[in-house]
């Protein structure tokens, strides 16, 4: 059974991305090379990717929460491989989104001191848009990960079943008759 990604993993990934983004911008500035931010198409593709993963997660959620007798009416069959792959995509989207938020935010922070120069201002705006797109992907990944959870079954581990078993436990006498 897959577990949700812990909150500290998001923070750690964003911090690693931030350090890497700041380091890359600093190295680029120090060596006099041109910095290349994220082209607009990258931000658009990140948003489209997030929407595709969300669509797949909604399909998995709809299938798993529908009564088994009514699933035929959905006319969709979600095989276990597709469901697991959707969950893996959602988890990857969260981690990649967190890393990229830090990466682009770090670059944008380093460009702030050159705001008055048009080239750097454009790069900073591109990095800001890419950071927002990565944050969108991170949030969509969290939602998709939640949507891919299986509903609890009525097996022996279900909380309602455990509560009923403990209340209706038959009386068993011990050796001393109590």
trRosetta pair geometry for C-beta under 8 A, 3 or more apart (Angstrom, degrees):
i j d omega theta_ij theta_ji phi_ij phi_ji
2 87 6.0 129 59 156 166 144
2 91 7.9 -112 -179 -54 135 141
4 145 6.3 108 -129 144 80 126
4 146 7.7 28 -110 -83 120 67
5 9 5.0 -95 175 59 101 143
5 10 7.1 105 125 -45 119 86
5 91 6.1 142 -46 -138 122 90
5 94 5.8 174 37 104 156 150
5 95 7.2 -151 -131 -60 159 91
5 145 6.9 -63 8 -152 99 168
6 9 5.1 107 66 -10 77 100
7 10 5.9 -49 -167 27 46 112
7 11 6.8 38 144 -13 72 105
8 11 5.4 -52 -149 40 45 113
8 12 5.9 48 151 -23 72 105
9 12 5.6 -52 -143 39 31 112
9 13 6.2 31 157 -18 65 107
9 95 7.0 -51 149 -102 113 92
9 98 7.6 136 127 50 71 170
10 13 6.0 -59 -148 38 26 108
10 14 6.3 23 156 -16 64 109
10 94 6.9 -72 -93 169 97 101
10 98 4.7 -152 -151 -103 64 143
10 138 7.0 100 -140 -168 112 125
11 14 5.8 -57 -146 39 29 109
11 15 6.2 29 154 -20 64 108
11 98 7.9 -72 -38 -162 14 132
12 15 5.7 -56 -147 37 29 111
12 16 6.4 29 155 -18 65 105
13 16 5.7 -52 -146 36 32 111
13 17 6.3 31 154 -16 64 107
13 95 5.5 -158 -106 -155 161 67
13 98 3.7 74 94 108 122 122
13 99 4.8 -75 175 -61 99 72
13 102 7.0 -169 131 0 59 134
14 17 5.7 -55 -147 40 31 112
14 18 6.2 36 152 -25 65 105
14 98 4.6 -87 -54 -177 79 86
14 99 7.2 -126 -84 -81 37 26
14 101 5.4 -29 -122 80 99 110
14 102 4.1 153 -170 -55 51 111
15 18 5.5 -50 -145 33 31 114
15 19 6.4 30 156 -16 64 103
15 102 6.3 -107 -28 -118 8 147
16 19 6.0 -55 -149 37 30 108
16 20 6.3 27 154 -15 64 110
16 99 6.4 -34 83 -120 103 85
16 102 6.5 103 69 93 48 161
17 20 5.7 -58 -145 41 30 110
17 21 6.0 30 157 -20 67 108
17 98 6.8 177 -3 131 137 60
17 99 4.1 152 -69 -167 121 49
17 100 6.2 -105 -144 -41 148 11
17 101 6.4 96 93 65 152 56
17 102 2.5 122 82 72 99 110
17 103 4.1 -77 -172 -37 98 72
17 104 8.0 -13 159 9 119 58
17 105 7.7 74 117 38 107 95
17 106 6.8 -169 133 -6 67 125
18 21 5.8 -55 -143 37 27 109
18 22 6.2 24 159 -14 64 107
18 102 3.7 -87 -39 -164 67 98
18 103 7.4 -106 -69 -57 30 28
18 105 6.1 -34 -106 81 89 105
18 106 4.3 149 -156 -65 50 113
19 22 6.0 -55 -144 40 28 107
19 23 6.1 28 156 -19 63 112
19 102 7.5 -6 12 163 57 126
19 106 7.0 -112 -12 -109 10 152
20 23 5.6 -57 -144 40 28 113
20 24 6.2 29 158 -21 65 106
20 102 7.2 77 40 118 92 109
20 103 5.8 -29 85 -105 106 84
20 106 6.9 135 71 57 52 162
21 24 5.8 -53 -144 35 28 109
21 25 6.4 24 158 -13 63 107
21 102 6.1 -174 0 135 124 66
21 103 4.1 149 -66 -158 111 40
21 104 6.4 -115 -121 -28 147 13
21 105 6.6 111 80 64 163 53
21 106 2.6 131 84 67 111 118
21 107 4.5 -96 -176 -32 103 76
21 109 7.9 93 115 32 116 100
21 110 7.5 -165 137 0 82 121
22 25 5.9 -58 -147 41 30 108
22 26 6.1 30 155 -20 65 110
22 106 4.0 -98 -39 -171 71 110
22 107 7.5 -143 -74 -65 37 40
22 109 6.6 -28 -94 73 97 118
22 110 5.6 149 -133 -52 63 119
23 26 5.7 -56 -143 38 29 111
23 27 6.2 27 159 -17 65 106
23 106 7.7 -5 11 156 60 141
24 27 5.9 -54 -145 38 29 108
24 28 6.2 30 155 -20 63 109
24 35 8.0 112 135 -130 91 103
24 103 7.9 23 22 -156 138 86
24 106 7.7 92 37 109 94 120
24 107 6.7 -33 79 -86 108 100
25 28 5.6 -54 -145 37 30 114
25 29 6.3 28 156 -17 64 107
25 35 6.3 26 -124 -116 71 143
25 106 6.7 -169 4 133 124 84
25 107 4.7 156 -60 -126 124 65
25 109 8.0 163 52 70 162 71
25 110 3.5 135 117 76 146 156
25 111 6.7 -106 -150 -45 138 78
26 29 5.8 -57 -147 39 29 108
26 30 6.0 28 156 -21 65 111
26 110 6.2 -120 -55 -132 68 142
27 30 5.7 -56 -140 38 29 111
27 31 6.1 6 168 0 66 112
28 31 6.6 -68 -141 47 21 93
28 33 5.2 -92 -149 71 71 93
28 34 7.4 -43 -173 108 112 15
28 35 4.5 88 144 -81 155 90
29 32 7.7 30 -179 -71 29 32
29 35 7.5 -6 -57 -47 71 121
29 110 7.1 -143 -22 164 136 119
35 107 7.2 160 -178 -159 135 115
35 111 7.5 -142 83 -84 159 113
35 120 8.0 57 50 -114 125 78
35 123 5.9 74 97 -157 111 155
36 123 7.9 -136 -147 -125 18 113
37 104 7.7 75 -159 -135 93 91
37 107 6.5 158 -112 132 87 143
37 122 7.9 -165 27 121 139 70
37 123 4.3 158 -27 -156 128 76
37 124 7.6 -140 -83 -51 152 19
37 126 3.9 121 110 92 137 123
37 127 4.7 -103 -143 -54 123 83
37 130 7.0 -171 167 1 96 140
38 42 4.3 -110 -174 71 101 140
38 43 6.1 106 126 -45 126 87
38 104 6.4 -28 -12 -106 129 121
38 126 5.5 -176 60 156 68 99
38 127 6.5 120 15 -96 96 48
38 129 7.5 -139 78 80 116 89
38 130 3.6 90 46 -79 151 150
39 42 5.3 109 61 -6 69 99
39 126 7.2 -26 -104 -157 18 132
40 43 5.8 -55 -160 35 44 110
40 44 6.4 41 148 -17 73 107
40 126 7.0 -96 -66 -128 64 97
40 129 7.4 -8 -118 105 70 149
41 44 5.5 -55 -147 40 37 113
41 45 6.1 38 154 -20 69 107
42 45 5.8 -56 -146 39 28 109
42 46 6.4 32 153 -23 63 104
42 130 6.1 8 101 -114 113 114
42 133 7.8 147 119 83 73 155
43 46 5.7 -51 -148 32 31 113
43 47 6.7 28 155 -15 63 104
43 126 7.9 -144 -31 -164 129 68
43 129 5.1 -19 -106 132 162 101
43 130 4.9 -115 -80 -93 99 62
43 132 7.8 33 -147 67 120 85
43 133 4.1 180 -152 -28 80 157
44 47 6.0 -57 -153 36 32 108
44 48 6.3 30 151 -17 67 108
44 133 7.8 -75 -45 -122 21 148
45 48 5.5 -53 -142 39 34 112
45 49 6.1 39 156 -22 66 105
46 49 5.8 -53 -147 35 29 113
46 50 6.5 31 153 -19 62 106
46 100 7.5 -153 -124 121 145 164
46 130 7.3 102 8 -149 152 70
46 133 4.3 97 82 148 130 117
46 134 6.2 -54 -179 -76 153 56
46 136 7.4 114 126 68 103 106
46 137 5.3 -80 173 -49 98 133
47 50 5.7 -54 -151 35 32 114
47 51 6.5 31 152 -18 65 105
47 133 5.3 -86 -51 -142 88 101
47 136 6.0 6 -108 99 82 146
47 137 7.4 -117 -90 -60 39 88
48 51 5.7 -56 -150 37 32 111
48 52 6.5 35 152 -21 65 104
49 52 5.7 -52 -149 33 32 112
49 53 6.5 29 155 -15 65 105
49 93 7.2 -177 132 -113 104 112
49 137 6.8 14 86 -116 102 119
50 53 5.9 -56 -149 38 31 109
50 54 6.3 32 152 -19 65 107
50 93 6.3 127 -107 -161 73 134
50 97 7.8 70 -91 -84 117 129
50 136 5.8 170 62 125 176 92
50 137 4.3 -131 -77 -107 122 68
50 140 4.0 97 -174 62 108 158
50 141 7.2 -83 -128 -43 91 75
51 54 5.5 -52 -145 37 33 114
51 55 6.4 39 153 -23 65 102
51 140 7.3 -75 -67 -146 39 155
52 55 5.7 -51 -150 32 31 113
52 56 6.6 29 153 -15 64 105
53 56 5.8 -54 -149 38 33 111
53 57 6.2 33 153 -19 66 107
53 86 7.1 145 -155 -156 71 75
53 89 4.9 -157 -121 133 110 117
53 90 5.8 151 173 -83 121 65
53 93 5.4 -152 58 -46 177 155
53 140 6.5 110 77 136 111 112
53 141 6.8 0 117 -95 150 66
53 144 5.2 -23 140 -101 98 168
54 57 5.6 -55 -145 38 31 111
54 58 6.4 35 154 -22 65 103
54 140 5.1 -76 -61 -166 114 108
54 143 6.7 18 -118 92 100 117
54 144 5.4 -115 -97 -75 53 108
54 147 7.9 92 -149 17 59 154
55 58 5.8 -53 -151 32 30 112
55 59 6.7 31 150 -19 62 104
56 59 5.6 -53 -154 33 34 114
56 60 6.6 33 150 -17 66 103
56 82 7.7 -134 -164 171 110 94
56 86 4.4 -157 137 -121 116 116
56 89 6.9 35 75 66 146 146
56 144 7.5 40 73 -149 84 123
57 60 5.6 -51 -148 36 36 111
57 61 6.2 36 153 -19 67 107
57 86 5.6 165 -79 166 61 120
57 90 5.9 78 -80 -75 129 129
57 143 7.3 132 103 116 154 75
57 144 3.6 -157 -46 -146 161 82
57 145 7.7 -53 -125 -33 142 23
57 147 4.0 95 157 80 107 131
57 148 5.5 -79 -137 -51 92 89
58 61 5.6 -54 -144 39 32 112
58 62 6.1 35 156 -22 65 106
58 147 6.2 -49 -78 -174 43 154
59 62 5.8 -52 -144 35 28 111
59 63 6.4 25 157 -17 62 108
59 76 6.5 -103 -162 150 106 156
59 78 6.4 156 138 -84 96 123
59 86 7.8 -146 65 -101 98 160
60 63 5.9 -60 -150 38 29 109
60 64 6.1 15 160 -11 67 113
60 78 5.7 142 -110 -156 61 155
60 82 7.5 -165 -86 120 102 90
60 83 4.9 124 -131 -124 119 83
60 86 5.2 -168 -37 78 142 156
60 87 7.7 -163 160 -49 173 82
60 147 6.6 111 73 131 99 95
60 148 5.2 13 104 -113 145 73
61 64 6.1 -61 -139 42 27 102
61 65 6.0 6 169 -3 65 117
61 147 4.0 -71 -54 -175 132 91
61 148 6.9 -86 -62 -73 83 34
62 65 6.6 -69 -139 45 20 96
62 66 6.2 27 161 -33 61 112
62 74 6.9 148 135 -133 111 139
62 76 7.9 50 95 63 119 138
63 66 6.1 -57 -147 22 25 113
63 71 6.7 59 -151 -134 73 108
63 74 6.6 173 -100 117 73 169
63 76 6.4 -103 -82 98 113 108
63 77 7.9 98 -131 -151 138 23
63 78 4.2 162 61 10 174 132
63 83 7.8 -116 74 -86 133 116
64 78 7.6 -67 -45 71 79 146
64 83 7.5 97 -55 -128 119 137
64 150 5.6 -119 -170 -124 141 64
64 151 6.2 163 143 -1 99 91
65 151 5.7 108 -102 -38 74 131
66 70 5.4 -116 172 85 104 103
66 71 5.3 131 103 -85 122 73
66 74 6.2 159 39 -46 178 134
67 70 4.5 66 67 16 95 106
67 71 7.3 -139 90 -34 48 77
68 71 5.6 -28 -150 -8 38 121
69 72 7.9 -47 169 11 37 100
70 73 5.2 -40 -175 26 70 119
70 74 7.4 81 134 -28 75 91
71 74 5.5 -42 -163 17 48 117
72 75 7.6 40 168 -68 45 49
78 82 5.5 -126 -161 81 71 122
78 83 5.4 79 156 -59 113 99
79 82 5.1 93 57 7 75 102
79 83 7.2 -145 96 -4 39 90
80 83 5.6 -57 -147 39 36 113
80 84 6.1 32 158 -17 70 107
81 84 5.9 -57 -145 39 29 107
81 85 6.1 29 156 -18 65 110
82 85 5.7 -55 -143 39 29 112
82 86 6.3 33 155 -22 63 105
83 86 5.8 -53 -150 33 29 112
83 87 6.6 29 151 -17 62 104
83 148 6.7 145 -175 -152 80 98
84 87 5.6 -53 -151 36 35 112
84 88 6.4 35 151 -19 67 104
85 88 5.5 -51 -146 37 34 112
85 89 6.3 38 152 -20 65 103
86 89 5.6 -51 -148 36 32 114
86 90 6.4 35 152 -21 64 103
86 144 7.3 -126 164 174 91 112
86 148 5.8 180 107 -101 103 127
87 90 5.6 -52 -149 33 33 113
87 91 6.4 30 154 -16 65 105
87 145 6.8 79 -148 -127 72 64
87 148 4.2 169 -89 149 89 157
88 91 5.8 -54 -147 38 32 109
88 92 6.2 31 154 -18 65 108
89 92 5.7 -57 -144 40 30 110
89 93 6.2 35 154 -25 65 106
89 144 7.5 -62 98 136 89 146
90 93 5.6 -53 -148 32 29 114
90 94 6.7 32 153 -21 62 102
90 141 5.1 143 -172 -156 61 67
90 142 8.0 158 175 -53 101 10
90 144 3.6 -152 -116 107 118 111
90 145 4.3 172 136 -65 128 68
90 147 7.8 -168 -102 50 155 93
90 148 6.0 -162 13 -6 153 137
91 94 5.8 -51 -153 31 33 112
91 95 6.6 23 155 -10 66 107
91 141 7.1 128 -91 -178 11 111
91 145 6.0 92 -71 -99 66 118
92 95 6.0 -59 -145 42 32 105
92 96 5.8 25 160 -12 69 113
92 141 7.6 -133 74 -133 42 131
93 96 6.0 -56 -134 45 25 106
93 97 5.8 31 160 -24 62 112
93 137 5.3 -129 -176 173 95 93
93 138 7.3 -174 140 -96 76 32
93 140 6.5 -67 145 91 140 92
93 141 3.3 -171 98 -90 100 116
93 144 6.8 43 54 47 142 139
94 97 5.8 -58 -145 36 22 112
94 98 6.5 21 157 -18 61 106
94 138 5.6 75 -140 -147 53 64
94 141 3.5 -163 -57 121 69 134
94 142 5.7 100 -105 -59 118 66
94 145 6.4 -7 -36 -31 137 135
95 98 5.9 -54 -149 34 30 110
95 99 6.5 28 154 -16 63 106
95 141 7.8 -132 4 155 51 160
96 99 5.7 -55 -148 39 33 111
96 100 6.1 25 157 -14 67 111
96 134 7.8 -120 129 -146 71 97
96 137 7.0 -53 92 130 94 136
97 100 5.9 -61 -143 42 27 106
97 101 6.2 35 156 -27 65 102
97 134 4.9 157 -153 178 64 71
97 135 6.7 124 175 -98 107 17
97 136 7.7 -132 -141 69 128 42
97 137 3.8 -165 -95 96 118 96
97 138 3.0 -168 120 -62 133 75
97 139 7.7 -135 154 1 158 50
97 140 7.9 158 -74 45 157 84
97 141 5.7 -165 5 4 137 135
98 101 5.8 -47 -146 27 29 113
98 102 6.8 25 156 -11 60 105
98 134 7.9 -171 -39 157 12 106
98 138 5.3 104 -56 -115 65 130
99 102 6.1 -64 -160 40 31 108
99 103 6.1 31 149 -23 68 111
99 134 8.0 -109 74 -170 53 134
100 103 5.1 -49 -138 36 38 117
100 104 6.0 25 167 -9 71 105
100 130 7.1 -103 167 153 109 96
100 131 7.4 -171 136 -113 78 50
100 134 3.6 -147 101 -125 110 143
100 137 7.5 27 56 56 133 135
101 104 6.6 -63 -145 44 22 97
101 105 5.9 17 160 -14 62 118
101 131 5.4 81 -142 -157 57 79
101 134 4.5 -163 -62 108 65 119
101 135 5.1 85 -103 -69 122 76
101 138 6.2 -27 -32 -24 130 144
102 105 5.8 -62 -136 44 25 108
102 106 5.9 29 162 -24 64 110
103 106 6.0 -61 -153 33 20 110
103 107 6.8 14 154 -13 59 106
103 134 7.8 159 47 -85 97 174
104 107 5.7 -52 -147 37 36 110
104 108 6.2 36 154 -20 67 106
104 127 4.5 175 -170 -169 86 78
104 128 7.3 177 150 -70 111 18
104 130 4.4 -158 -118 95 154 105
104 131 3.8 -155 96 -65 120 84
104 134 6.2 158 18 8 131 140
105 108 5.6 -53 -144 38 32 112
105 109 6.3 37 154 -23 65 104
105 127 7.5 161 -75 154 22 105
105 131 4.8 101 -58 -125 76 144
106 109 5.7 -51 -148 32 30 112
106 110 6.6 25 156 -15 62 106
107 110 5.8 -59 -151 38 33 109
107 111 6.4 27 153 -17 67 110
107 123 7.7 -98 150 153 112 104
107 127 4.7 -139 91 -129 110 147
108 111 5.7 -61 -147 39 32 110
108 112 7.0 58 150 -51 62 87
108 124 5.1 99 -140 -151 76 75
108 127 4.0 -171 -65 106 91 126
108 128 5.2 101 -116 -63 148 74
108 131 6.5 -67 -9 -21 140 141
109 112 5.8 -28 -160 -11 35 118
110 113 7.6 -48 177 17 40 100
111 114 5.7 -70 -167 49 61 102
111 115 7.5 103 138 -72 76 61
111 120 5.0 -176 -164 -177 101 98
111 121 8.0 166 154 -84 116 26
111 123 5.6 -150 -127 96 156 108
111 124 4.1 -161 105 -78 133 100
111 127 6.8 142 18 23 142 147
112 115 5.9 -4 -169 -50 45 105
112 124 6.7 116 -76 -126 50 142
114 117 4.9 -35 172 31 93 115
114 120 3.7 -16 112 112 118 171
114 121 7.7 -131 116 -47 77 62
114 124 8.0 175 74 -41 86 125
115 120 6.8 -105 -86 105 21 109
115 121 5.6 70 -163 -92 53 90
115 124 6.8 -36 -106 18 73 164
116 121 7.5 -169 45 -53 1 116
117 120 4.6 59 78 21 104 108
117 121 6.6 -178 85 -16 48 88
118 121 5.5 -56 -142 35 30 114
118 122 6.4 31 160 -19 65 103
119 122 6.0 -57 -156 34 27 109
119 123 6.6 25 149 -15 63 107
120 123 5.4 -51 -146 38 38 114
120 124 6.1 41 153 -23 68 104
121 124 5.7 -54 -148 35 30 112
121 125 6.5 31 153 -18 64 104
122 125 5.8 -53 -149 36 32 110
122 126 6.4 33 152 -18 65 106
123 126 5.6 -55 -148 37 32 112
123 127 6.3 31 153 -18 66 106
124 127 5.7 -52 -145 38 32 111
124 128 6.3 36 153 -22 64 105
125 128 5.5 -52 -147 35 32 114
125 129 6.4 31 155 -17 65 104
126 129 5.9 -54 -147 37 30 109
126 130 6.3 28 154 -16 64 109
127 130 5.6 -56 -144 41 31 111
127 131 6.2 36 154 -23 65 105
128 131 5.6 -52 -146 33 30 112
128 132 6.6 29 154 -17 63 103
129 132 5.7 -53 -150 36 33 111
129 133 6.4 33 150 -18 65 105
130 133 5.5 -51 -146 38 34 113
130 134 6.3 36 153 -19 65 104
131 134 5.6 -53 -146 38 32 111
131 135 6.4 35 152 -20 64 104
132 135 5.5 -50 -147 36 33 113
132 136 6.4 40 149 -22 63 102
133 136 5.4 -48 -151 32 33 117
133 137 6.6 36 149 -18 63 102
134 137 5.5 -49 -149 35 36 114
134 138 6.4 40 150 -23 65 102
135 138 5.5 -49 -147 33 34 115
135 139 6.5 31 154 -15 65 104
136 139 6.0 -58 -150 39 29 107
136 140 6.1 27 154 -16 66 110
137 140 5.6 -56 -140 42 30 110
137 141 6.0 36 156 -24 65 107
138 141 5.6 -53 -149 34 27 115
138 142 6.7 29 152 -19 61 102
139 142 5.7 -50 -151 32 34 111
139 143 6.5 31 152 -15 65 105
140 143 5.7 -54 -148 39 33 110
140 144 6.0 34 153 -19 67 109
141 144 5.6 -54 -141 39 29 111
141 145 6.2 35 156 -24 64 104
142 145 5.7 -51 -148 32 29 113
142 146 6.6 28 152 -17 61 105
143 146 5.7 -57 -154 36 33 111
143 147 6.3 32 149 -21 66 106
144 147 5.4 -52 -145 36 35 113
144 148 6.4 33 156 -21 65 106
145 148 6.0 -58 -151 33 30 110
145 149 7.8 51 147 -42 57 86
146 149 6.1 -31 -169 -8 41 114
150 153 7.7 -14 142 -37 116 90
152 158 5.4 124 154 -118 116 90
152 159 7.6 -3 166 8 165 87
153 158 6.4 -117 92 -64 48 116
154 158 5.2 -37 -136 -13 34 163
154 160 7.5 -42 -132 68 80 114
154 161 6.3 123 -176 -53 66 123
155 158 5.8 130 56 -20 51 97
155 161 7.0 -118 105 19 27 164
156 161 6.0 -130 -133 121 30 141
156 162 7.6 82 171 -71 58 77
156 165 7.9 35 -148 -41 80 153
157 161 7.5 46 53 61 19 125
157 162 7.4 7 -158 -49 26 113
158 161 4.3 79 67 8 96 109
158 162 6.9 -169 86 -10 48 85
159 162 5.7 -55 -147 36 32 111
159 163 6.3 31 157 -19 66 106
160 163 5.8 -54 -148 36 31 111
160 164 6.4 29 155 -16 65 108
161 164 5.8 -57 -148 39 31 109
161 165 6.3 32 154 -22 65 107
162 165 5.8 -56 -147 35 29 111
162 166 6.5 25 158 -18 64 106
163 166 6.1 -58 -150 35 29 106
163 167 6.6 22 156 -13 64 109
164 167 6.0 -60 -147 39 32 107
164 168 6.0 -2 166 9 69 117
165 168 6.5 -74 -136 54 24 89
165 169 6.6 56 158 -69 62 83
166 169 6.0 -16 -153 -30 31 115
173 177 6.0 -12 -172 -139 120 36
173 178 7.0 145 -151 68 74 31
174 177 7.1 -62 70 7 69 16
174 178 5.5 -7 40 55 110 82
